[in-house]
Amino acid sequence: MMKMNVIGLDIGGTIIKIGIIRSGEIIAETTIDAISGKGLKGRLPAIEQAVNALLGEQNIPKRDLSGIGISSPGIIDPYKARLITVYNKFEDAAQLDLRAWAKEKWGIPLSMNNDARSACIGEWQYGAGKGCDNMVMVTLGTGFGSSAIIEGRILHGKHFRGGILGGHIIANAEGFQCNCGNIGCVEAHSSTWNLEAIAKNIDGFENSGLAHKLPLDFRIIFEEAAAGNKIAIKIRNYCMDYWAVGIANLIYAYDPERVVIGGGVMKSADVIIPYIQKKLKGFGWIDFDEIDIVKAKYPNSAALLSAEYLINNPV
Ligand SMILES: [Zn+2]
């Protein structure tokens, strides 16, 4: 049997997804708690155990594994498979030699990339971006994640920040303070983490029923807006305007043929996609009819799926 199975790890702040990928499909999958405050090193034995349990269930011997691909938040050097900058979560991850760990446990190579980039690779290879040589992916909701494929290659950049800082494009020089320290980043004006400040800035919010529904999230905003709540519609449209601005800037930067949009908010894709398309048509320089704006195909598993590509196409 060929070495055709890849282990995928998608490290999140609250859960770690673990999967076995073969020929573009996740054939087995499980999750464990991240317990990220306690460091990644302490979770490695649990990850190892979960991987081995999946391999056992599928009767896959170590010799049929071709590698392990990891998706993680933070700035990652894909050549060394090392985290360079990580915010808050898994503070010890930058010190870990995960390649040595993979070699010791399974005798296989390990690749690693940023989670926004991994989701983009998954959609590019297997999902809504299939067949594109030039694509941008954004993940909306909790933040504004972004990544780009240019001329058939994953954009990394000199310092591995290429394409992934779209949420921190400055869209309003006098806007809200972002969690990165800058003023007026796209995601400071359109993300769950700052939704309360965004809402409080909307005229009429304080006296509206929504003011009693804190903390707000996009599910509440989109539901209330769909029911005709005028304040919710204002908040929703305010955020969608910033999503459109962020996407327009990414289009200017990378000239894609397709923009894939992911994130939990895409349950409301029927509202979001036409709104953004219409908004983009109002911006200059590009005929936006030439660019497809589509919903992600694998919103929950694209990052895991990317593991196979990362192993078969090492940087
Ligand atoms: Zn920022």
Residues whose N, C-alpha, C, O or C-beta is under 5 A from the ligand:
A	BS01	ZN	G167 H168 C178 N179 C180 N182 C185
